[in-house]
């Protein structure tokens, strides 16, 4: 998957962290309802970021001319 798609997946996982506490969890009086959700989604975003950036360590491909270096 391309990096742009990974960024989209990360944003799609961030949206529930904003929406759910104010909708489905609005009647939960204890703070740990939203906290658990944010912890789970936070770990999910960390894993998605690791997956999105794992290809950054790959060596850069050089063009046939050696990038203008002689």
C-alpha positions, 0 to 999 in steps of 0.5 A: 500500500502506498504512503498516501493510503496509509495516511488515509487509514490513520485518519479514518482511525482518528475520526472515531476517537473524536466522534465516539466519546461525544455520541455513543459514550456520552452517557458513560459517566466514568472517565475510563470509557473514553480513556479505554477507547483512546488507548486502543485507538492510540495503539492502533495509530502507532501500529499503522504508522509503523506499517506506513513507514517501514519502507522508509528504510529501503535504500533510495533507487539511483537513476542511470546517470547517478543523479548528476554526480561524476 
